[in-house]
């Protein structure tokens, strides 16, 4: 299962049933779980922590030092969960002193050429399209779809169940359950198809839609809109999430 042409540092910890292709480099201070497939020319560098059942394609680099001039060699990690597909030439940098770790959850698909910068937090069940670039300390919640060639500014937050159009760039937060697109990026309605596929009921979808009608179409500013939602709408889990997301947004939400 391990090619004689691979290099594995003697201090690296490798689980059971791990396939390692030729010309793979696995550094010291690396922990790899069970049932992973690491294809030729992948690099698993210092500080990487990889769970179970992942497929890592040729040219991927996990755990490289951050592209941050403030980094001073501190002990940090790049942590990957279970059952992810990490395609060709994906780069996932490890953390800095800011948070200490970069995290990619489980059951994600990171397509070719994706970059995950230092201290990023990507949830589970996400799809990230080809050549999308995510700057430092971004957060993407579970089950988000980010299309190809998207540029995401540092510290931005993307909510669950969103769909972001290919080629977008943004420096504000994208709240949950919506479609975001155009140039400059803007709210384009709620992600009805995605929500139905994920099992949301018509009642849940209509409630989400009503909340965004208040936020985006009532003529009120964001603070006034959130106050109206709290006053007029039942605080279901979906509405509570929307309200919490908007209230805690550090960069403000897209227009």
N, C-alpha and C positions, 0 to 999 in steps of 0.2 A: 504493500500500500504506500510505501515511502520510496520515492525514486532515489537511487544512489547518486544521482546528479543534483539533488537538493542539498542545501546547507541548513542544518538545524543546530543551533547553539546547544551545548550539553546541559545548560541550565534551564532551557525552555521546557515547559511542561505540556505534554501532548496527550490527549485523551485516547479513548479506544476507537478503532475503526475510522481513523483519519487517513484520507488519501492526500498525499503530497506529491505534486508533479515535479518534473525536472526543472532545475534552475530557480526553484523557490528558495527564498532567503527567510529564515525564521531566527530572530535575534534572541538574546538573553532577556530575562524579565518578561517573558511572554507566556501566557496561559491559554491553551486551546482545548475546548471541550471535545465531546464525542461526536462521531458521525459527520465530520466536516469534510468538504472537498476543497482543496486548495490547488488551483490549476497552475500550469507552468508560468514562471516569471512573476508570480505574485511576491510581494514583500510584506512580511509581518514583523514590524519593528518594535523596538524597546517600549515597554509599557502597554502593549496590546493585550486585551482580555476578550476572548472570543468564546461564545457559548456553544450550543450544540446544533448540528444539522444545517450549518450555513454552507453556501456555495460561493466561493471567491474566485473570480475569473482572472484570466491572464492580465498582467500589468497593474493590478490593483495594489495600492500601497496603504497599509493601515498602520497607524502609530507614528508617522513621521512627526518631527518636531514642528511646533506651530510656526506659521508665517507671521510672527508677531515679534517686533524688535524688543518688546519688553520681556520676552522669555529669557530666563537666565539659567536654564538647565534644571529647573526644579523637577521633583519626582511627580509625574502626572500619568494619566492613563487615557487610552482610547478603548471604550467598552462597547462590544457588539453583543446583542442578545442571541436569540435562537431563530433558526429557519429563515434567515435573510438570504436574498440573492444580491450579490455585489458584483456588478458586471465590469467589463474591461475598463482599466485605467481610472477607476474610482479612487479618490484620495480621501482618507479620513485622518485628520491630524489629531494628536493628543492634546490634552488640556494645558492650561497655564495656571499660574497662581490664582487667577480670578475665580475659577471654580474647581480646578484640579482634575477635571475629566471631561472628555467628549463622550456622549452616549448616543448610540443607535439602538433602538429597542428590538422587537422581534417581528418576524413576518413582513419585513419590508422588501421592496424592490428598488434598488438604486441602479439606474441604467447607466450606460457607458458615459464616462467622462464627468460624473458628478463629483463635486468637491464639497466636503463637509469640514468646515474650519474649526479651530480650537474652541473648546467649551460649548459647542453646540449640543442641543438636546433634541433628538428626533424620536418621536414616540413609536408606536407599533401599527402595523397595517397600512403603512404609507407607500405611495408610489412616487418616485422622484425621477423626472424625465431626463433624457440625454443632455449632458453638458450644462445642467443647472448648477449654479454656484451659490453656496450659502456661506455668508461671512460669520465672523466670530460671535459666539454667545447668542445665536438665534435659537428659537424654540419652535418646533412643529409638533402640534398635538396629534393624537391618534387618527388614523384613517383619512389623512389628507392626501390629495392628489395634486402634485406640482408638475406641470407639463415641462416640455423641453426648453432649454436655453433661457431659464428664468434667473434673474439676478436679485439676490435677497440681501439687503443691507444688514449690517451688524445690529444686534439687539432686537431685531424684529421678531414678532410672534405671529404664528399662523394657527388658526383654530382647527378643530376637528371637522371632518367631512366637507372641507372646502375643495373646490376645483379652481386652479389658477391656470389661466390661458398661457400657452407657449409664447416665449419671447418677451414676457413682461419683466419689468424691473420695479422695485418698490422699496420705500424706506419707512413705511408706516405698517401698522399691524392689520392683519386680515382676519376679521371675526369669523366664528364658526358657521358652518352650514351654507355658505354662500358660493356663488361663482364670481371670480374677480378677473377682469380682463381690460382690454383696450389700452390706449396710450394717450395720456397718462392713465395708469391703472385706476379702476373704479369698480364700485359695486354693480353687478350685472344681474341681480336677482338671486334667488336661493337655488341650491343644487338639488332640484326636485328629483331628477333621475337617480343621482347618487344616493339620496336619502331613501327612496323607494327600494333600491337594490339592497340597502343595508337594513331593511325591515321597518323603517319608520311608518307609522300609520298616517292616514290622511288627516286625522285630527292633530297629530303632532306636527305635521308639515304645515298645516294651516296656522297653527299657533306660532311657529317659527316665522312664517311669512308675515303674520300680523305684527310681530315684534319689529321686523325690519321695515315694514311700512311706516311705523312710528319713527324709527331711527333715521331713515333715509328720505321719506316722502312727506313728512308732516310739516316741514318748514321749521321745525324746532332745532336748537343746537343739541349736541349730544347729551349734555347734562339734563336738559329739560326732557328730552326723549326718554332717557332712562327713568327719570322720575315718573313720567306718565305710564311707562310699562309697569313699574312697581305698583302704581296706584290702580291700574285698570285690568291687568292680566294675572291669571293664576300663575303662581311661581312653580311651574313644573320643572323637572330637572333640566330640560332644554332651555327654558327661559332663564332659569337661574344661572346656567352656564354662560349664556349670552350677556346677561347683566354683569356678571363677575368679570368676564373677559374685557368688556368695554370699560368698566370702572377701574380695572387694574392695568389698562394699557399705558405703558410708559411713553410710547411714541405717538399715540393717537391712532385712530382707525382710518382706513382709506376712505376717500370721499364717496 
